[in-house]
Amino acid sequence: MTREIKIPDATHPITVEPTPGRVVVRAAGKVIAESTAALTLRESSYPPVQYVPIADVDPSVLKASETKTYCPFKGEASYYTLAVGQQELTDAVWTYETPYDAVGEIASHVAFYPNQVDITVAG
């Protein structure tokens, strides 16, 4: 299957920059990720997204999901379910393992759905 690949431009801009300060992610009241090496991805008119290095996420809370989605600007996304205590947050985390060149910096990073976790950026 051939997938359409789009390049960010003035009509659909995407930027990736280091996030100043510390990003802390909590699920069910527990800190599951903390990083000073997060990246902020800004895409078109969407809210900014924090991409945290996967090495800064508690591996015990990540359960690989079979869900896959596709973005013509970023590539194929894989998902994780968060298992925190007795709670499971299905497909709450996504990653682009081999993102397209325009957003290559987000490789080895994950993002979290803000409606499923609490994300704090301090500093």
Contact map, one row per residue, 1 for C-alpha under 8 A:
111000000000000000000000000000000000000000000000000000000000000000000000000000000000000000000000000000000000000000000000000
111100000000000000000000000000000000000000000000000000000000000000000000000000000000000000000000000000000000000000000000000
111110000000000000000000000000000000000000000000000000000000000000000001000000000000000000000000000000000000000000000000000
011111000000000000000000000000000000000000000000000000000000000000000001000000000000000000000000000000000000000000000000000
001111100000000000000000000000000000000000000000000000000000000000000001101000000000000000000000000000000000000000000000000
000111110000000000000000000000000000000000000000000000000000000000000001100000000000000000000000000000000000000000000000000
000011111000000000000000000000000000000000000000000000000000000000000000100000000000000000000000000001000000000000000000000
000001111111110000000000000000000000000000000000000000000000000000000000100000000000000000000000000001000000000000000000000
000000111111110000000000000000000000000000000000000000000000000000000000000000000000000000000000000000000000000000000000000
000000011111100000000000000000000000000000000000000000000000000000000000000000000000000000000000000000000000000000000000000
000000011111100000000000000000000000000000010000000000000000000000000000000000000000000000000000000000000000000000000000000
000000011111110000000000000000000000000000110000000000000000000000000000000000000000000000000000000000000000000000000000000
000000011111111000000000000000000000000001110000000000000000000000000000000000000000000000000000000000000000000000000000000
000000011001111100000000000000000000000011110000000000000000000000000000000000000000000000000000000000100000000000000000000
000000000000111110000000000000000000000111100000000000000000000000000000000000000000000000000000000000100000000000000000000
000000000000011111000000000000000000001111000000000000000000000000000000000000000000000000000000000000101100000000000000000
000000000000001111100000000000000000001110000000000000000000000000000000000000000000000000000000000000000000000000000000000
000000000000000111110000000000000000111100000000000000000000000000000000000000000000000000000000000000000000000000000000000
000000000000000011111110000000000001111100000000010000000000000000000000000000000000000000000000000000000000000000000000000
000000000000000001111100000000000001000000000000000000000000000000000000000000000000000000000000000000000000000000000000001
000000000000000000111110000000000001000000000000000000000000000000000000000000000000000000000000000000000000000000000000111
000000000000000000111111000000000111110000000000000000000000000000000000000000000000000000000000000000000000000000000001111
000000000000000000101111100000001111010000000000010100000000000000000000000000000000000000000000000000000000000000000011110
000000000000000000000111110000111110000000000000000000000000000000000000000000000000000000000000000000000000000000000011100
000000000000000000000011111000111100000000000000000000000000000000000000000000000000000000000000000000000000000000001111000
000000000000000000000001111111111000000000000000000000000000000000000000000000000000000000000000000000000000000000001110000
000000000000000000000000111111110000000000000000000000000000000000000000000000000001000000000000000000000000000000011100000
000000000000000000000000011111000000000000000000000000000000000000000000000000000001101000000000000000000000000000001000000
000000000000000000000000011111100000000000000000000000000000000000000000000000000000000000000000000000000000000000000000000
000000000000000000000000011111110000000000000000000000000000000000000000000000000001000000000000000000000000000000000000000
000000000000000000000001111011111100000000000000000000000000000000000000000000000000000000000000000000000000000000000000000
000000000000000000000001111001111100000000000000000000001100100000000000000000000000000000000000000000000000000000000000000
000000000000000000000011110000111110000000000000000100011100000000000000000000000000000000000000000000000000000000000000000
000000000000000000000111100000111111000000000000000100011000000000000000000000000000000000000000000000000000000000000000000
000000000000000000000111000000001111110000000000000110010000000000000000000000000000000000000000000000000000000000000000000
000000000000000000111110000000000111110000000000000000000000000000000000000000000000000000000000000000000000000000000000000
000000000000000001100100000000000011111000000000000110000000000000000000000000000000000000000000000000000000000000000000000
000000000000000001100110000000000011111100000000011110000000000000000000000000000000000000000000000000000000000000000000000
000000000000000111100000000000000000111110000000011100000000000000000000000000000000000000000000000000000100000000000000000
000000000000001111100000000000000000011111000001111000000000000000000000000000000000000000000000000000000000000000000000000
000000000000011110000000000000000000001111100001111000000000000000000000000000000000000000000000000000000000000000000000000
000000000000111100000000000000000000000111110111100000000000000000000000000000000000000000000000000000000000000000000000000
000000000001111000000000000000000000000011111111000000000000000000000000000000000000000000000000000000000000000000000000000
000000000011110000000000000000000000000001111100000000000000000000000000000000000000000000000000000000000000000000000000000
000000000000000000000000000000000000000000111110000000000000000000000000000000000000000000000000000000000000000000000000000
000000000000000000000000000000000000000001111111000000000000000000000000000000000000000000000000000000000000000000000000000
000000000000000000000000000000000000000001101111100000000000000000000000000000000000000000000000000000000000000000000000000
000000000000000000000000000000000000000111100111110000000000000000000000000000000000000000000000000000000000000000000000000
000000000000000000000000000000000000000111000011111000000000000000000000000000000000000000000000000000000000001000000000000
000000000000000000100010000000000000011110000001111100000000000000000000000000000000000000000000000000000000001100000000000
000000000000000000000000000000000000011110000000111110000000000000000000000000000000000000000000000000000100111100000000000
000000000000000000000010000000001110111000000000011111011000000000000000000000000000000000000000000000000000111000000000000
000000000000000000000000000000000010110000000000001111111000000000000000000000000000000000000000000000000001110000000000000
000000000000000000000000000000000000000000000000000111111000000000000000000000000000000000000000000000000001110000000000000
000000000000000000000000000000000000000000000000000011111100000000000000000000000000000000000000000000000001000000000000000
000000000000000000000000000000001110000000000000000111111100000000000000000000000000000000000000000000000000000000000000000
000000000000000000000000000000011100000000000000000111111110000000000000000000000000000000000000000000000000000000000000000
000000000000000000000000000000011000000000000000000000111111110000000000000000000000000000000000000000000000000000000000000
000000000000000000000000000000000000000000000000000000001111110000000000000000000000000000000000000000000000000000000000000
000000000000000000000000000000000000000000000000000000000111110000000000000000000010000000000000000000000000000000000000000
000000000000000000000000000000010000000000000000000000000111111000000000000000000111000000000000000000000000000000000000000
000000000000000000000000000000000000000000000000000000000111111100000000000000011110000000000000000000000000000000000000000
000000000000000000000000000000000000000000000000000000000000111110000000000000011110000000000000000000000000000000000000000
000000000000000000000000000000000000000000000000000000000000011111000000000000111000000000000000000000000000000000000000000
000000000000000000000000000000000000000000000000000000000000001111100000000001111000000000100000000000000000000000000000000
000000000000000000000000000000000000000000000000000000000000000111110000000001100000000000000000000000000000000000000000000
000000000000000000000000000000000000000000000000000000000000000011111000000001100000000000100000000000000000000000000000000
000000000000000000000000000000000000000000000000000000000000000001111100000111100000000000000000000000000000000000000000000
000000000000000000000000000000000000000000000000000000000000000000111110000111000000000000000000000000000000000000000000000
000000000000000000000000000000000000000000000000000000000000000000011111011110000000000000000000000000000000000000000000000
000000000000000000000000000000000000000000000000000000000000000000001111111110000000000000000000000000000000000000000000000
001111000000000000000000000000000000000000000000000000000000000000000111111000000000000000000000000000000000000000000000000
000011110000000000000000000000000000000000000000000000000000000000000011111000000000000000000000000101000000000000000000000
000000000000000000000000000000000000000000000000000000000000000000000111111100000000000000000001001101100000000000000000000
000010000000000000000000000000000000000000000000000000000000000000000111111110000000000000000001011100000000000000000000000
000000000000000000000000000000000000000000000000000000000000000000011110011111000000000000000001111000000000000000000000000
000000000000000000000000000000000000000000000000000000000000000000011110001111100000000000000111100000000000000000000000000
000000000000000000000000000000000000000000000000000000000000000011111000000111110000000000000111100000000000000000000000000
000000000000000000000000000000000000000000000000000000000000000111110000000011111000000000111110000000000000000000000000000
000000000000000000000000000000000000000000000000000000000000011110000000000001111100000001111100000000000000000000000000000
000000000000000000000000000000000000000000000000000000000000011110000000000000111110000111111000000000000000000000000000000
000000000000000000000000000000000000000000000000000000000000111000000000000000011111001111111000000000000000000000000000000
000000000000000000000000000000000000000000000000000000000001111000000000000000001111111110000000000000000000000000000000000
000000000000000000000000001101000000000000000000000000000000100000000000000000000111111100000000000000000000000000000000000
000000000000000000000000000100000000000000000000000000000000000000000000000000000011111000000000000000000000000000000000000
000000000000000000000000000000000000000000000000000000000000000000000000000000000011111100000000000000000000000000000000000
000000000000000000000000000100000000000000000000000000000000000000000000000000000111111110000000000000000000000000000000000
000000000000000000000000000000000000000000000000000000000000000000000000000000001111011111000000000000000000000000000000000
000000000000000000000000000000000000000000000000000000000000000000000000000000001110001111110000000000000000000000010000000
000000000000000000000000000000000000000000000000000000000000000000000000000000011100000111110000000000000000000000000000000
000000000000000000000000000000000000000000000000000000000000000010100000000000111100000011111100000000000000000000000000000
000000000000000000000000000000000000000000000000000000000000000000000000000000111100000011111100000000000000000110011000000
000000000000000000000000000000000000000000000000000000000000000000000000000000111100000000111110000000000000011110000000000
000000000000000000000000000000000000000000000000000000000000000000000000000011110000000000111111000000000000011100000000000
000000000000000000000000000000000000000000000000000000000000000000000000000011100000000000001111100000000011111000000000000
000000000000000000000000000000000000000000000000000000000000000000000000011111000000000000000111111000000111110000000000000
000000000000000000000000000000000000000000000000000000000000000000000000000111000000000000000011111000000011000000000000000
000000000000000000000000000000000000000000000000000000000000000000000000001100000000000000000001111100010010000000000000000
000000000000000000000000000000000000000000000000000000000000000000000000011100000000000000000001111110110110000000000000000
000000000000000000000000000000000000000000000000000000000000000000000000111000000000000000000000011111110000000000000000000
000000000000000000000000000000000000000000000000000000000000000000000000000000000000000000000000001111110000000000000000000
000000110000000000000000000000000000000000000000000000000000000000000000110000000000000000000000000111110000000000000000000
000000000000011100000000000000000000000000000000000000000000000000000000010000000000000000000000001111111100000000000000000
000000000000000000000000000000000000000000000000000000000000000000000000000000000000000000000000011111111110000000000000000
000000000000000100000000000000000000000000000000000000000000000000000000000000000000000000000000000000111110000000000000000
000000000000000100000000000000000000001000000000001000000000000000000000000000000000000000000001001000111111110000000000000
000000000000000000000000000000000000000000000000000000000000000000000000000000000000000000000011111000011111100000000000000
000000000000000000000000000000000000000000000000000011100000000000000000000000000000000000000011100000000111110000000000000
000000000000000000000000000000000000000000000000001111000000000000000000000000000000000000000011000000000111111000000000000
000000000000000000000000000000000000000000000000001111000000000000000000000000000000000000001111000000000101111100000000000
000000000000000000000000000000000000000000000000111100000000000000000000000000000000000000001110000000000000111110000000000
000000000000000000000000000000000000000000000000011000000000000000000000000000000000000000011100000000000000011111011000000
000000000000000000000000000000000000000000000000000000000000000000000000000000000000000000011000000000000000001111111000000
000000000000000000000000000000000000000000000000000000000000000000000000000000000000000000000000000000000000000111111110000
000000000000000000000000000000000000000000000000000000000000000000000000000000000000000000000000000000000000000011111100000
000000000000000000000000001000000000000000000000000000000000000000000000000000000000000010010000000000000000000111111100000
000000000000000000000000111100000000000000000000000000000000000000000000000000000000000000010000000000000000000111111110000
000000000000000000000000111000000000000000000000000000000000000000000000000000000000000000000000000000000000000001111111000
000000000000000000000011110000000000000000000000000000000000000000000000000000000000000000000000000000000000000001001111100
000000000000000000000111100000000000000000000000000000000000000000000000000000000000000000000000000000000000000000000111110
000000000000000000001111000000000000000000000000000000000000000000000000000000000000000000000000000000000000000000000011111
000000000000000000001110000000000000000000000000000000000000000000000000000000000000000000000000000000000000000000000001111
000000000000000000011100000000000000000000000000000000000000000000000000000000000000000000000000000000000000000000000000111
